[in-house]
Amino acid sequence: MVRSSLSLLLLFVGASARASAADTARSAVTPVQKVVQLMEGMMAKGKEEKHDEQVQFAAYKQFCDDNIAEKQQAIKEANEKLEVLSADIELHTTDAAKMTKEIAEHEEDITVWAGDQKAATKVREIEKAEYDTMHADYSESIDALERAVDVLKQQAYDRKQDPESLMQVASLKGLDLIPESTKRMVDAFLQDERAPEADAYEAKSGGVVKMLEDLLDKFVAERTTLEKEEMNAKHAYEMLMQDLTAQVTQATADKDEKSEAKAKAMQSKATAEGDFKDTVATRDADEAYLGDLSATCEQKASDFESRQALRAEELEAINKAIEIISGSAVKGNAETYLPSLAQRSKGRATALVSVFMGRSQHGAQARVVEYLQKRSHELSSPILLSLATRVSSDPFEQVKKMIKD
């Protein structure tokens, strides 16, 4: 900015000199004033560019602030989400483990109850088989006793011995339920079936009939008791099977329900783990971007502050140079003598200008050059160094040459 302004300064010095030589009568503006005006223009341009840079940096800083705040908020929300997801994962893991344990318990119960069903059925089959056998024996014995009693009662009225009828009585000896004492008495009765006295026969047969009738009543009562016991056993078995079946059915339903709940818990856990992984990746990317952006913004802010400070120092240096150039000694002599000298003859004016310029400008120019060189080294400013170089090149030589011509 200052370098280009210095170029304009040199051009303007030349133009000012030519304008002063060609039209000195019409203008009272001296070359020193032209230089001061140019440097003031450079300062105004520098201030404008400094302000423009401030505006541009303000927009960039707003971009940094907005994006940094946005990323910080996103990272905060991501960390909060990770806490929730972590809790969800732990909860789903606990639920799945609980369901697994309860499913195993239900399976164990089902196995036990199924075993109970099988064992109860086996016992029931044995009991039923025993019942059937006992019931058949009782029924057979009762039937045989009824026939024997009928035969013996018939024999009491008909003395004629019927061998086939007596076989009904003899068949009692082959039945398992008939007591041995009864079998011996029947056998004795049959051996004595040819007894000659009727009274003796009637007395003996009457005793056998009474014994068989008592035994018949006993067997009927025992068979009735057996039937009742069978009915109770069957009912107990059916109730047990009904209860076991209900327990197995309920346990199976509970197991299926908890298997489904476990599957959902595992699916929810997998989803939460996927979300957790994606959120971590997004957060890490945001953190990396935030770190890079913060570093870039800080660096640019530092560079901006440095440039602003340098611009301020450069403007201060230019202002100081203007003060030196426009000092009272130089300015007073230039404003007093240059306009009047321009109205004289060219030869005399040239000589007088040379003397005036050599004396009045040399000291101020040297001080400006020295000051600008010193500040350029202190500030490491190539702009001030270039300005010092251009000032040291004595731009007033062009003014003197144009006046001479």
C-alpha positions as CSV (number, residue, x, y, z in Angstrom):
1,M,0.0,0.0,0.0
2,V,2.7,2.5,1.0
3,R,5.0,1.2,-1.8
4,S,2.5,2.0,-4.5
5,S,1.8,5.3,-2.8
6,L,5.5,6.2,-2.9
7,S,5.4,5.5,-6.7
8,L,2.6,8.0,-7.0
9,L,4.6,10.3,-4.8
10,L,7.5,10.4,-7.3
11,L,5.2,10.8,-10.2
12,F,3.3,13.5,-8.4
13,V,6.6,15.3,-7.6
14,G,7.6,15.3,-11.2
15,A,4.1,16.5,-12.3
16,S,4.2,19.1,-9.6
17,A,7.5,20.4,-10.8
18,R,6.4,20.7,-14.4
19,A,3.1,22.4,-13.3
20,S,5.0,24.8,-11.1
21,A,7.5,25.7,-13.9
22,A,4.8,26.0,-16.6
23,D,2.2,27.8,-14.5
24,T,3.9,29.2,-11.5
25,A,2.1,32.5,-11.9
26,R,-1.3,30.9,-11.7
27,S,-0.6,28.7,-8.6
28,A,1.0,29.4,-5.3
29,V,1.3,25.6,-4.3
30,T,5.0,24.7,-3.7
31,P,6.6,21.3,-4.4
32,V,6.9,20.7,-0.7
33,Q,3.2,21.1,-0.3
34,K,2.6,18.7,-3.1
35,V,4.8,16.1,-1.4
36,V,3.0,16.7,1.9
37,Q,-0.4,16.3,0.1
38,L,0.7,13.1,-1.5
39,M,2.0,11.6,1.8
40,E,-1.3,12.7,3.5
41,G,-3.1,10.9,0.7
42,M,-0.9,7.8,1.4
43,M,-1.8,8.0,5.0
44,A,-5.5,8.3,4.2
45,K,-5.2,5.3,1.9
46,G,-3.3,3.4,4.6
47,K,-6.0,4.2,7.1
48,E,-8.7,3.1,4.6
49,E,-6.9,-0.2,3.9
50,K,-6.4,-0.7,7.7
51,H,-10.1,-0.2,8.2
52,D,-11.0,-2.5,5.3
53,E,-8.8,-5.2,6.8
54,Q,-10.5,-4.7,10.2
55,V,-13.9,-5.1,8.5
56,Q,-12.7,-8.2,6.6
57,F,-11.2,-9.7,9.8
58,A,-14.4,-9.0,11.7
59,A,-16.3,-11.0,9.2
60,Y,-13.8,-13.8,9.4
61,K,-13.8,-13.6,13.3
62,Q,-17.6,-13.9,13.2
63,F,-17.2,-17.0,11.0
64,C,-14.7,-18.4,13.5
65,D,-16.9,-17.6,16.5
66,D,-20.0,-19.1,14.9
67,N,-18.3,-22.3,13.7
68,I,-16.4,-22.8,17.0
69,A,-19.6,-22.3,19.0
70,E,-21.4,-24.7,16.7
71,K,-18.8,-27.4,16.9
72,Q,-18.5,-26.9,20.7
73,Q,-22.2,-27.4,21.0
74,A,-22.2,-30.4,18.7
75,I,-19.4,-31.9,20.8
76,K,-21.2,-31.2,24.0
77,E,-24.4,-32.8,22.6
78,A,-22.4,-35.8,21.3
79,N,-20.9,-36.4,24.7
80,E,-24.3,-36.2,26.3
81,K,-25.7,-38.6,23.7
82,L,-22.8,-41.0,24.4
83,E,-23.6,-41.0,28.1
84,V,-27.2,-41.9,27.3
85,L,-26.2,-44.5,24.7
86,S,-23.7,-46.0,27.2
87,A,-26.4,-46.3,29.8
88,D,-28.8,-47.8,27.2
89,I,-26.1,-50.3,26.2
90,E,-25.6,-51.3,29.8
91,L,-29.4,-51.5,30.4
92,H,-29.9,-53.7,27.3
93,T,-27.0,-55.9,28.3
94,T,-28.5,-56.3,31.8
95,D,-31.9,-57.0,30.3
96,A,-30.5,-59.6,27.9
97,A,-28.6,-61.3,30.7
98,K,-31.7,-61.4,32.9
99,M,-33.8,-62.8,30.1
100,T,-31.1,-65.5,29.5
101,K,-31.2,-66.5,33.1
102,E,-35.0,-66.6,33.3
103,I,-35.2,-68.5,30.0
104,A,-32.9,-71.1,31.4
105,E,-35.0,-71.4,34.5
106,H,-38.1,-71.9,32.4
107,E,-36.4,-74.5,30.4
108,E,-35.4,-76.3,33.5
109,D,-38.9,-76.1,34.9
110,I,-40.3,-77.4,31.6
111,T,-37.8,-80.3,31.6
112,V,-38.7,-81.2,35.3
113,W,-42.5,-80.9,34.7
114,A,-42.2,-83.0,31.5
115,G,-40.3,-85.6,33.5
116,D,-43.0,-85.5,36.1
117,Q,-45.6,-86.0,33.4
118,K,-43.7,-89.0,32.1
119,A,-43.2,-90.5,35.5
120,A,-46.8,-89.9,36.5
121,T,-48.0,-91.5,33.3
122,K,-45.7,-94.5,33.9
123,V,-47.0,-94.9,37.4
124,R,-50.5,-94.6,36.2
125,E,-50.0,-97.2,33.6
126,I,-48.6,-99.6,36.2
127,E,-51.5,-98.8,38.6
128,K,-54.0,-99.3,35.8
129,A,-52.5,-102.6,34.8
130,E,-52.6,-103.8,38.4
131,Y,-56.1,-102.6,38.8
132,D,-57.2,-104.4,35.6
133,T,-55.6,-107.6,36.9
134,M,-57.1,-107.3,40.3
135,H,-60.5,-106.3,39.0
136,A,-60.5,-109.3,36.6
137,D,-59.5,-111.6,39.5
138,Y,-62.2,-110.2,41.7
139,S,-64.8,-110.4,38.9
140,E,-63.8,-114.0,38.0
141,S,-63.9,-115.0,41.7
142,I,-67.2,-113.3,42.3
143,D,-68.7,-115.0,39.3
144,A,-67.4,-118.4,40.3
145,L,-68.6,-117.9,43.9
146,E,-72.1,-117.0,42.6
147,R,-72.2,-120.0,40.4
148,A,-71.0,-122.3,43.3
149,V,-73.5,-120.9,45.7
150,D,-76.3,-121.5,43.2
151,V,-75.1,-125.1,42.6
152,L,-74.9,-125.9,46.3
153,K,-78.3,-124.4,47.0
154,Q,-79.8,-126.5,44.2
155,Q,-78.1,-129.6,45.6
156,A,-79.9,-129.0,48.9
157,Y,-83.2,-129.8,47.1
158,D,-82.0,-132.3,44.6
159,R,-80.0,-135.2,46.1
160,K,-79.1,-136.5,42.7
161,Q,-75.5,-135.7,42.2
162,D,-74.7,-133.8,39.0
163,P,-71.0,-134.1,38.2
164,E,-71.1,-131.0,35.9
165,S,-72.7,-129.0,38.6
166,L,-70.2,-130.0,41.2
167,M,-67.5,-128.9,38.8
168,Q,-68.7,-125.3,39.4
169,V,-67.8,-125.8,43.0
170,A,-64.5,-127.5,42.2
171,S,-63.4,-124.6,40.0
172,L,-63.1,-122.5,43.1
173,K,-59.9,-124.3,44.0
174,G,-58.2,-122.8,40.9
175,L,-58.8,-119.2,41.7
176,D,-56.0,-117.2,43.3
177,L,-58.2,-115.0,45.5
178,I,-59.9,-118.0,47.2
179,P,-58.3,-118.5,50.6
180,E,-56.6,-121.9,51.2
181,S,-58.9,-122.6,54.0
182,T,-61.9,-122.2,51.8
183,K,-60.2,-124.4,49.1
184,R,-59.6,-127.2,51.7
185,M,-63.2,-127.0,52.9
186,V,-64.5,-127.2,49.4
187,D,-62.2,-130.1,48.6
188,A,-63.4,-131.9,51.8
189,F,-67.0,-131.3,50.8
190,L,-66.5,-132.7,47.3
191,Q,-64.7,-135.8,48.7
192,D,-67.7,-136.4,50.9
193,E,-70.3,-135.8,48.2
194,R,-71.5,-139.5,48.4
195,A,-72.5,-139.1,52.1
196,P,-75.5,-141.5,52.7
197,E,-77.3,-139.5,55.3
198,A,-79.3,-136.6,54.1
199,D,-79.1,-134.6,57.3
200,A,-75.4,-134.9,57.4
201,Y,-75.2,-133.7,53.8
202,E,-77.5,-130.8,54.4
203,A,-75.6,-129.7,57.4
204,K,-72.2,-129.9,55.6
205,S,-73.5,-128.2,52.4
206,G,-75.2,-125.5,54.4
207,G,-71.9,-124.6,56.1
208,V,-70.1,-124.4,52.7
209,V,-72.8,-122.2,51.2
210,K,-72.6,-119.9,54.2
211,M,-68.8,-119.7,53.9
212,L,-69.0,-119.0,50.1
213,E,-71.7,-116.4,50.5
214,D,-69.6,-114.6,53.1
215,L,-66.6,-114.8,50.8
216,L,-68.7,-113.5,47.9
217,D,-69.8,-110.5,49.9
218,K,-66.3,-109.9,50.9
219,F,-65.1,-110.0,47.3
220,V,-67.9,-107.7,46.1
221,A,-67.0,-105.2,48.8
222,E,-63.3,-105.4,48.0
223,R,-64.0,-105.0,44.3
224,T,-66.1,-102.0,45.0
225,T,-63.3,-100.5,47.1
226,L,-60.8,-101.3,44.3
227,E,-63.1,-99.6,41.7
228,K,-63.4,-96.5,44.0
229,E,-59.6,-96.4,44.5
230,E,-59.1,-96.7,40.7
231,M,-61.5,-93.9,40.1
232,N,-59.7,-91.7,42.7
233,A,-56.3,-92.6,41.3
234,K,-57.4,-91.8,37.8
235,H,-58.9,-88.5,38.9
236,A,-55.7,-87.6,40.8
237,Y,-53.6,-88.5,37.7
238,E,-55.8,-86.4,35.5
239,M,-55.6,-83.5,37.9
240,L,-51.9,-83.8,38.2
241,M,-51.5,-84.0,34.4
242,Q,-53.8,-81.0,34.0
243,D,-51.7,-79.0,36.5
244,L,-48.4,-80.1,34.9
245,T,-49.7,-79.4,31.4
246,A,-50.8,-75.9,32.5
247,Q,-47.4,-75.3,34.1
248,V,-45.5,-76.5,31.0
249,T,-47.8,-74.4,28.8
250,Q,-47.3,-71.3,30.9
251,A,-43.6,-71.8,31.2
252,T,-43.3,-72.3,27.5
253,A,-45.3,-69.1,26.9
254,D,-43.1,-67.2,29.4
255,K,-40.0,-68.6,27.8
256,D,-41.1,-67.6,24.3
257,E,-42.1,-64.1,25.6
258,K,-38.7,-63.7,27.3
259,S,-36.9,-65.1,24.3
260,E,-38.6,-62.4,22.2
261,A,-37.7,-59.7,24.8
262,K,-34.1,-61.0,24.8
263,A,-34.0,-60.7,21.0
264,K,-35.3,-57.1,21.2
265,A,-32.8,-56.3,24.0
266,M,-30.0,-57.6,21.9
267,Q,-31.2,-55.7,18.8
268,S,-31.5,-52.6,20.8
269,K,-28.1,-53.1,22.2
270,A,-26.6,-53.6,18.7
271,T,-28.4,-50.4,17.5
272,A,-27.2,-48.4,20.5
273,E,-23.6,-49.7,19.9
274,G,-23.8,-48.7,16.3
275,D,-25.1,-45.3,17.2
276,F,-22.4,-45.1,19.9
277,K,-19.7,-45.9,17.3
278,D,-21.1,-43.4,14.8
279,T,-21.4,-40.7,17.4
280,V,-17.8,-41.2,18.6
281,A,-16.6,-40.9,15.0
282,T,-18.6,-37.8,14.4
283,R,-17.5,-36.2,17.7
284,D,-13.9,-37.1,17.1
285,A,-14.1,-35.5,13.6
286,D,-15.7,-32.4,15.1
287,E,-13.0,-32.2,17.7
288,A,-10.3,-32.5,15.1
289,Y,-12.0,-29.8,13.0
290,L,-12.5,-27.6,16.0
291,G,-8.8,-28.0,16.9
292,D,-7.7,-27.1,13.4
293,L,-10.2,-24.2,13.1
294,S,-9.3,-22.8,16.5
295,A,-5.6,-23.0,15.7
296,T,-6.2,-21.4,12.3
297,C,-8.4,-18.7,13.7
298,E,-5.9,-17.9,16.5
299,Q,-3.1,-17.7,14.0
300,K,-5.0,-15.4,11.7
301,A,-6.0,-13.3,14.7
302,S,-2.4,-13.1,15.7
303,D,-1.4,-12.2,12.2
304,F,-4.1,-9.6,12.0
305,E,-3.0,-8.0,15.2
306,S,0.6,-8.0,14.0
307,R,-0.4,-6.4,10.7
308,Q,-2.6,-3.9,12.4
309,A,0.2,-3.0,14.7
310,L,2.6,-2.7,11.8
311,R,0.2,-0.6,9.8
312,A,-0.3,1.7,12.8
313,E,3.5,2.0,13.2
314,E,3.9,2.7,9.5
315,L,1.2,5.3,9.5
316,E,2.8,6.9,12.6
317,A,6.1,6.9,10.7
318,I,4.6,8.5,7.6
319,N,2.9,11.1,9.8
320,K,6.2,11.8,11.5
321,A,7.9,12.1,8.0
322,I,5.2,14.6,7.0
323,E,5.9,16.6,10.2
324,I,9.6,16.6,9.3
325,I,9.0,17.6,5.7
326,S,6.4,20.2,6.6
327,G,8.5,21.6,9.4
328,S,8.4,25.4,9.9
329,A,11.8,26.1,8.5
330,V,11.4,24.2,5.2
331,K,7.7,25.1,4.8
332,G,8.3,28.8,5.6
333,N,11.2,29.1,3.1
334,A,9.4,27.2,0.4
335,E,6.2,29.2,0.7
336,T,8.1,32.5,0.8
337,Y,10.6,32.1,-2.0
338,L,9.5,29.5,-4.5
339,P,6.4,31.4,-5.9
340,S,8.4,34.7,-6.2
341,L,11.4,33.0,-7.8
342,A,9.2,31.4,-10.4
343,Q,8.3,34.9,-11.7
344,R,11.9,35.9,-12.4
345,S,13.9,35.0,-15.5
346,K,14.6,31.4,-16.2
347,G,18.4,31.6,-15.7
348,R,18.2,33.6,-12.5
349,A,15.3,31.5,-11.2
350,T,17.2,28.3,-11.9
351,A,20.2,29.5,-10.0
352,L,18.1,30.8,-7.1
353,V,16.0,27.6,-7.0
354,S,19.1,25.5,-6.9
355,V,20.5,27.5,-4.0
356,F,17.2,27.4,-2.2
357,M,16.4,23.8,-2.8
358,G,19.9,22.8,-1.9
359,R,19.8,24.5,1.4
360,S,16.2,24.2,2.5
361,Q,15.4,20.7,1.3
362,H,18.6,18.9,2.0
363,G,18.4,19.0,5.8
364,A,14.7,18.0,6.0
365,Q,15.1,15.2,3.4
366,A,18.1,13.8,5.2
367,R,16.2,13.7,8.5
368,V,13.2,12.0,6.8
369,V,15.4,9.4,5.1
370,E,17.2,8.7,8.4
371,Y,14.0,8.4,10.3
372,L,12.3,6.2,7.8
373,Q,15.3,3.9,7.5
374,K,15.5,3.6,11.3
375,R,11.8,2.8,11.7
376,S,11.9,0.3,8.8
377,H,14.6,-1.6,10.6
378,E,12.8,-1.5,13.9
379,L,9.5,-2.6,12.4
380,S,11.0,-4.9,9.7
381,S,8.9,-2.8,7.3
382,P,9.8,-3.1,3.6
383,I,7.3,-0.4,2.9
384,L,9.1,2.2,5.0
385,L,12.5,1.1,3.7
386,S,11.2,1.5,0.1
387,L,9.8,5.0,1.0
388,A,13.2,6.0,2.5
389,T,15.0,4.9,-0.6
390,R,12.6,6.9,-2.8
391,V,12.9,10.0,-0.6
392,S,16.7,9.8,-0.7
393,S,16.7,9.9,-4.5
394,D,16.1,13.7,-4.4
395,P,12.9,14.1,-6.4
396,F,13.4,17.9,-6.4
397,E,16.0,17.4,-9.1
398,Q,13.1,16.9,-11.6
399,V,11.6,20.2,-10.4
400,K,14.9,22.1,-10.9
401,K,15.4,20.5,-14.3
402,M,11.9,21.4,-15.5
403,I,12.3,25.0,-14.2
404,K,15.7,25.2,-16.0
405,D,14.2,24.0,-19.2
